[in-house]
Amino acid sequence: MDARVRRVLDEALSKIQGTDVSPAAFAGNYAFCLGILMGGCACGGVSEDEANEERANLIALAALYEVRQKIKLSLPS
């Protein structure tokens, strides 16, 4: 993976990994990460294998985010 693509992707990923990320911020940054991967594949900065691995990581982060949201909603205030 091109180093510049990796740096931008890492920065976007860091914005969806926090515990206080709003659903709108998570969705926007998740979509941004997918766009980075699609653009990276289109211009040759990301191989298909690398993109597939990163997409799998995004899916795992989305599942974890959803679990955290459900736990947050079930906790007494």
Secondary structure, DSSP 8 states (H G I E B T S, - for coil): --HHHHHHHHHHHHTTSSTT--HHHHHHHHHHHHHHHHHHHHHTSS-HHHHHHHHHHHHHHHHHHHHHHHHHHHS--
